[in-house]
Amino acid sequence: MSKITALLMFFALTVWLTACSGPNCDSQTERQRGNIDTGKMGRDADTATLCTDKTDYNKGDTVHITFTVKNLLDEQIVLDGGQQPVMDICVSYAPCLSHYRPDIAQLTRLELAPGQSHTIQWDWPPPDADMSKSVEPQTNSATGYGKWIGLDKGLGTVRVDFFYAPRRVVP
């Protein structure tokens, strides 16, 4: 009986650790507006997905952040940010990826063919990050934001929370 109990406890621990260290993602979908006058129905236009490679990190670890915007329509879409980047990644109140990478800051227009996607990645934190603006000291938590300019020129946002050092409060 003790072997079975030990095996069950090991299995439970494995499941728990896997749940805590797996990908951590959030997705949002922007809908294209319909038109009552023409009878055109609204439909999903694009989707944005922000992921960190896990939810819990040790202090000093690199957080791998991936942000993807995908065209869901059967026609080309153009995302136009004017003077703003079309896509950006931010962590809490610290400077965003566009602050560190000119190619992201200059990505102010993005054309996506049907089914095409565009991905940006960030290995965070950068060397000069102000951790007092990035990690909440009471919980050791941080919030990553993926921001993108939508078809209607509005700002869409997805977010993921993660812990950077041992959790101080159980969520």
N, C-alpha and C positions, 0 to 999 in steps of 0.2 A: 504493500500500500504506500509506503514512503517513496518508492521510485515513481509511482504514478503522480503523487502529490508534487514531488520535485519537478517532474516533467511538465505538469500543468502550470506550476509557478513560473518555470522557465519560459513556457509558451506565452503566458500572460505578459511577462516582462518584455519579451521580444516584440509582441504586438504593440505594447505601450511605447517602447523606444522607437519603433518604426513610425508610429503615428507622430511622435515628437520630432523626428528628424527628416521627414519626407518633404517634398516640395510644398510650398506655401504660396497659393495663388489667389487672385481675384480677377474676375472678368466683368465687363459691362458691355452692353450692346446699344448702339445708337440706332434709332429707327428713322427711316426716311418718312417724311410727312406724306400723308395722302392728300387727295384733293376731292372734296365733295362735288364740286362743279363738273369735273371730268369723270368721276367715279373711280379714280385711281386710288387703290388701297395703299396704306402705309406698309412698309416692309423693313426688315432688318437691313441696315446699310453697312455698318462696320462694327467690329468687335475689338476691344482692347483687353489684353491680358498682361498682368504684372505678376511676376513670380520671384521669390527668393528660393534658393536651393534647399533651405530647411527653415525651421522656426526658431531654433535655439542655437546660439553660437557662444563660444568662449571668447572672453575679451582678447583682442588681438587677431581673431580669425578674420578671414575675408568673406564678406557676404556677396555672393554672386546674384546680381539682380538682372532679370531679363524683362523687357517690355516690348510687346508685339501689338501692332494694329493690323487688322486684316479686313479686306474688302469682301463683303458678303453678297454684293449685288452682281448681276450679270452684265454690268456696264462699268466703264472706268469711273473712278471717283477722284476728285482733287481736293486735298486738304490744304488750305491756305491760311497760314498764320500771320500774314502781313509782315510785321517786324518781329514777331515772336516765333520761337521754334515750334514746329508742328507736333513734336513729341519731346518729352523730357522726363527725367527721373529725379525725384527729390527725396531726401530722408529728413523727416521732422522739419526743423526750422533752419537747417544749415543750407549753404548754397547747393543748387541743383547741378546735375551732370553738365548742363549747358555752360555753367560757370567754368568748368574744367576742360571741356572739349569744344574747340571752335567749330568742328564739323557738325556737332549737335546744335550749337547756337545758330549756325547758318542754314540749318535744315528748316526753312520757313515755308516750303511748298513741297508737297508729296503727291505724286500721281500713282494710283494703284489700279492695275488692270483687274478684271474680274477674278476673284479668288486669290489675288496676290496679297502678300503681307510684307511688312517692314519691321525689323527687330533692331532694338538698340540694347546694349549690355553695359553694365557697370560693376566693376569689382570695388566694393565699398568697404571700409572708409578710405578716402584718399589720404595721402600722407599728412596734409595740413588741416584735416578736419577738426572743427571745434566740437569735441564730443559733448560738451555741456549743452550745445544746441541740438544735438542729434539723439542722445540717449537720456531717457527720463531716469534720474538717479534713484528715485524711490522704488522703481520696479525693474530697472535695467532694460526697459522696453524702448523700441524705436518704431516709427511708422514710415514706411516707404510709400511714395505716391508716384503713380504713372499718370502723366497729364498729356492729353492730346487735343488738338483743335478738330472739332467735328465738322460735318458737312454744313451745318448752319452757322459756322464760325464760333459756336459756343465752346466752352472748355469742358471736356469730359475728364473724369478722374476715377482711377481705381486705386485701392490702397491695400497694403498688407502690413500687419504688425509682426514684429519679431523681437526676440530677446537677445541682447548683446552682453553676455556675461550671465552668471547663474540667475535664474528668476528669483526675484525677491518677494513677489506676491503671486500666488497661483491664480490664473485667470478664471 
